[in-house]
Amino acid sequence: MPRQVFLATRDLVFRSKLARVVDAAGAEVTRDEAACELAVLEIESAGSTDRIKTLVARGTSVLAYGSHVRPDLLRAAREAGATAVPNSQVEERLRELLGAADPGPAARG
């Protein structure tokens, strides 16, 4: 059974990019946050730190991302137990966490 990845982002274009990374790694995007092995969360949403803590307590790995101009949110996400990176690094870090090869600039779109 493929690894289950939950994507929580408001930006549908960005979500599509992340879903392509998940697919390329042989994993599967799930809508079931409770059953995922990895959750990818946008940290600028209200309650994101509590959501991270809940997922981590359940044993779920969390990749959190947000604006580089909000280091306070990135730090809070790390303190809650997530791997937290700026928006510009989330695709690369997701590839690393899923063990996927980088497809190169042409395939990234």
C-alpha positions in Angstrom: 0.0 0.0 0.0 1.5 3.4 -0.9 2.4 5.9 1.7 -0.5 8.2 2.6 0.1 12.0 2.5 -2.3 14.6 3.6 -2.0 18.1 1.9 -3.5 21.1 3.7 -3.1 24.2 1.6 -5.4 27.0 0.5 -3.6 27.6 -2.8 -4.9 25.0 -5.3 -2.0 25.6 -7.8 0.5 24.9 -5.1 -1.4 21.9 -3.9 -1.2 20.5 -7.4 2.5 20.9 -7.4 2.8 19.1 -4.1 0.5 16.4 -5.3 2.8 15.8 -8.3 5.7 15.3 -5.9 3.7 12.8 -3.9 2.7 10.9 -7.1 6.2 10.9 -8.4 7.4 9.3 -5.1 4.9 6.5 -5.5 2.9 7.8 -2.5 -0.8 8.7 -2.5 -2.6 11.9 -1.5 -5.4 11.2 1.0 -8.2 13.4 2.3 -8.2 11.5 5.6 -5.9 13.4 7.9 -6.4 10.8 10.7 -5.0 8.0 8.5 -2.0 9.8 6.9 1.6 9.0 7.5 2.8 12.4 6.5 0.9 15.7 6.7 2.0 18.7 4.8 0.5 21.9 6.3 0.5 25.5 5.5 1.3 27.2 8.8 -0.3 30.6 8.2 -3.8 29.2 9.0 -5.3 29.8 12.4 -4.7 26.9 14.8 -1.9 25.3 12.8 0.4 24.9 15.8 -2.3 23.0 17.7 -3.0 20.9 14.6 0.7 20.1 14.3 0.9 19.0 18.0 -2.1 16.7 17.6 -0.6 15.1 14.5 2.8 14.6 16.1 1.2 13.2 19.3 -0.5 10.6 17.0 2.8 9.6 15.5 2.3 11.4 12.2 5.3 13.2 10.6 4.5 16.8 9.7 6.1 19.0 7.1 5.0 22.6 7.7 5.7 25.5 5.4 5.1 29.2 5.3 6.4 32.6 4.3 10.1 33.3 5.0 9.0 36.7 6.4 7.2 34.9 9.2 10.1 33.2 11.0 8.0 33.2 14.2 5.5 30.8 12.6 8.3 28.6 11.3 9.9 28.5 14.7 6.5 27.7 16.4 5.9 24.9 14.0 9.4 23.4 14.8 8.7 23.7 18.5 5.4 21.9 18.0 7.4 19.0 16.4 7.2 19.6 12.6 9.9 19.9 10.0 9.3 23.6 9.0 10.6 25.2 5.9 9.9 28.4 3.9 7.6 28.1 0.9 10.5 28.0 -1.5 11.9 24.8 0.0 8.7 22.7 0.6 8.8 20.8 -2.7 12.4 19.8 -2.3 11.9 18.8 1.3 8.8 16.8 0.5 10.8 14.9 -2.2 13.5 14.2 0.4 11.0 13.0 3.0 9.3 10.7 0.4 12.6 9.5 -1.1 11.8 10.8 -4.5 14.4 11.9 -7.0 14.3 15.5 -8.2 12.8 15.6 -11.7 14.7 18.6 -12.8 13.5 22.1 -13.7 11.6 21.1 -16.9 9.4 18.6 -15.1 8.7 20.9 -12.1 6.5 23.2 -14.2 
